[in-house]
Amino acid sequence: MTVGTRPRPVVDGAGPAPPSTRGERLPRIGAPALLLATALGAVALGVRATGLARAFELSSDEMLYADLGASLSRGEMPQLADGRFFLHPPGFFLIEAAVIRLFGLDTGDSMSLVYDLRWLTAVLGAISVALAFLLLRRVAGTWPAVWGALVLAFEPFVLRNNSRVFLESAGGAAVLAGLLLLVHEMPGDHRRVRYNGNIRERWPGRSGARLVLAGLLLGYSVFTKDVFVFCAVIPLLLAVLWRRTLPRRNAVLVLLGTAVPYSCYLVVLWSTGYLGEWTRAKWLGVLRLVGVQQSTGFNAPEAPSLVGRLIDHLTQYGVSYLLLALCPLAGVLASSSRRPDRRLIGLTAVVMGGLGIYLALFGTFEEHFGYAVMLAGVAALAVCAAGFSERRWVSKRPIVALLAAFLAVTAVLGIRLETSSDDGFRAFRAWAATNLPASARVGVTSGTAEWAFENDPRFGTWPTARLLEENGAQYVLTESLPTREGYNSARPALLDWLTGNATPLFRQPGPTNGETVLWFIDAPALERAAAADVGGPSPAGGIDIVPNEPPRGR
């Protein structure tokens, strides 16, 4: 070798490499990959459309979020009937508002608006499946990407979130889109070069605009729900420290973009004088998240135990629980990869899996939080499968067999969920339109029912015999399962009394609410029940506090 000349880089195992990588273009996603991503997204949308109205009972959260989108569509700050709402940022509500304005949706009826907006979350879920395929194809290869996308297409817990008007579908899509752009700016196996026998990663040509755009997308996920900071920001900080997964310059550019959406929101709040209200709401939200205040979640007082809920729903969401448990372990394995792009996926799974463990043990673990853990867990498992299959001493057959079996069970559970019937409130509303007298007075016993029928003057929140009598109500609508578990404002004693002393006029079974029943109580029986104080004293405010659903307006 001539003294003073630089050694020529050689691509590991592939002969001479180009002398410079400056100006290297973004690796293109070919037409076949785009077609396959579109096909997988279409499958996911078809699965979600199957049971969108019939298979998922109304949730109080989704009616709250639909109303917030409606308020933005009218040009207002996010607000409900009882005041402005700053617990969550408005990223998803802005998307709702755009859809409401674009399609001219009727916002006067929360229940009808929810069923219209469920199509929005279903589409966002299908887009997430397509994005997950493109992301995993880049970091793990085609067959692990197809597996990961199909798992997300059929996974029952993911379906549950994508089929309701929840914040997580929009946040998850934004995270996946941001990571997809970011990993295309990171080295893969085809960008490893050898200098004097030492393997180094050859980074593609740096595109500041693409890194900032990736940050904007990641930042928008935080703009939909603050908890997404744990999969959009913290993994980037760890990536700078862990084996130089992400160079500091690149991380700074991404983080600058990440800060933009929320910073604009804070500027608007400051200019309109609402920053103080936002600060108070956020502080209460932080106290709830870390577990200092346990008003909601499975660690809340009198809430059913998390273990009990897991056992009760094992046959429905068994694969979901397995994914939640495997997420941190798969993250640790993926974060030890030689490839920076795979390490980033692994770090995301480590952070989200660790957050899930903390919230389950100490914090306010609510079911919605599991959605981001599911996305990170599936991605990390796909990366692990690709890594093991690339080792010469590991047989691919057991890996493929295990993944195929897992996918088959997931598909069976997902299809069973989508083809089930769980629409008690919707069925009752259709029945009441033709069978309930115009002069009827109906007591409802849960916050969900209160919001579902808030525009009908015949309905009121009267969950005790005394309140029913005081308001001249001889009808009462109950949901057996949440009442027995202590979720609703009605007490189990009221159900026991109704079973022996009232006449059921409408009955609809379902896995979420047990039996949704409309009871008729004759006047003498109601008078005796009121005198005996059946159902106990009226709950404060008449609104139930559900462990996985925050109270309205809070």
Stockholm file with secondary structure:
# STOCKHOLM 1.0

chainA/1-554         MTVGTRPRPVVDGAGPAPPSTRGERLPRIGAPALLLATALGAVALGVRATGLARAFELSSDEMLYADLGASLSRGEMPQLADGRFFLHPPGFFLIEAAVIRLFGLDTGDSMSLVYDLRWLTAVLGAISVALAFLLLRRVAGTWPAVWGALVLAFEPFVLRNNSRVFLESAGGAAVLAGLLLLVHEMPGDHRRVRYNGNIRERWPGRSGARLVLAGLLLGYSVFTKDVFVFCAVIPLLLAVLWRRTLPRRNAVLVLLGTAVPYSCYLVVLWSTGYLGEWTRAKWLGVLRLVGVQQSTGFNAPEAPSLVGRLIDHLTQYGVSYLLLALCPLAGVLASSSRRPDRRLIGLTAVVMGGLGIYLALFGTFEEHFGYAVMLAGVAALAVCAAGFSERRWVSKRPIVALLAAFLAVTAVLGIRLETSSDDGFRAFRAWAATNLPASARVGVTSGTAEWAFENDPRFGTWPTARLLEENGAQYVLTESLPTREGYNSARPALLDWLTGNATPLFRQPGPTNGETVLWFIDAPALERAAAADVGGPSPAGGIDIVPNEPPRGR
#=GR chainA/1-554 SS CCTTCCCCCEETTTEECCSCCTTCCCCCCCHHHHHHHHHHHHHHHHHHHHTTTTSSCCCHHHHHHHHHHHHHHTTCCSEETTEECCSSCSHHHHHHHHHHHHHTCCCSCHHHHHHHHHHHHHHHHHHHHHHHHHHHHHHHCHHHHHHHHHHHHHCHHHHHHHTTTCSHHHHHHHHHHHHHHHHTTSCCGGGEEEETTEEEECCCCCCHHHHHHHHHHHHHHHHHCGGGHHHHTHHHHHHHHSTTSSCHHHHHHHHHHHHHHHHHHHHHHHHHTCHHHHHHHHHHHHHHHHTSSCSSSTTSTTCCCHHHHHHHTHHHHHHHHHHHHHHHHHHHHHTTSSSHHHHHHHHHHHHHHHHHHHHHHTSCCCGGGHHHHHHHHHHHHHHHHHHHHTSTTSCHHHHHHHHHHHHHHHHHHHHHHHTSCCCHHHHHHHHHHHHSCTTCCEEECSHHHHHHTTTCTTEEECCSHHHHHHTTCCEEEEEHHHHHTTCSSSCHHHHHHHHHHSEEEEEEEETTTEEEEEEECCHHHHHHHHHTTTTCSCCGGGCCCBTTBCCTTC
#=GC SS_cons         CCTTCCCCCEETTTEECCSCCTTCCCCCCCHHHHHHHHHHHHHHHHHHHHTTTTSSCCCHHHHHHHHHHHHHHTTCCSEETTEECCSSCSHHHHHHHHHHHHHTCCCSCHHHHHHHHHHHHHHHHHHHHHHHHHHHHHHHCHHHHHHHHHHHHHCHHHHHHHTTTCSHHHHHHHHHHHHHHHHTTSCCGGGEEEETTEEEECCCCCCHHHHHHHHHHHHHHHHHCGGGHHHHTHHHHHHHHSTTSSCHHHHHHHHHHHHHHHHHHHHHHHHHTCHHHHHHHHHHHHHHHHTSSCSSSTTSTTCCCHHHHHHHTHHHHHHHHHHHHHHHHHHHHHTTSSSHHHHHHHHHHHHHHHHHHHHHHTSCCCGGGHHHHHHHHHHHHHHHHHHHHTSTTSCHHHHHHHHHHHHHHHHHHHHHHHTSCCCHHHHHHHHHHHHSCTTCCEEECSHHHHHHTTTCTTEEECCSHHHHHHTTCCEEEEEHHHHHTTCSSSCHHHHHHHHHHSEEEEEEEETTTEEEEEEECCHHHHHHHHHTTTTCSCCGGGCCCBTTBCCTTC
//
